[in-house]
Amino acid sequence: VIGKQAGADQRMDKATWPALFGLEESVDRCDELVRSATQDLAVFGANAESLKSLANYIVERIH
């Protein structure tokens, strides 16, 4: 497993986007950023498909 365990930032009293703005706002912002990035990548055509797929995977994965 790569990365931190779920809740690690909370245990360390670190500020996180969800802690500051709530889960719903965090999900909405994430979706907005992926949409914007996907639009920005459109100029690269098929060459950007792997980046688009990666962005969507990261957003849609469930822990």
HELIX and SHEET records of a PDB file:
HELIX    1   1 ALA A    8  ARG A   11  1                                   4    
HELIX    2   2 TRP A   17  PHE A   21  1                                   5    
HELIX    3   3 LEU A   23  LEU A   41  1                                  19    
HELIX    4   4 ALA A   42  ALA A   48  5                                   7    
HELIX    5   5 GLU A   49  GLU A   60  1                                  12    
END                                                                             
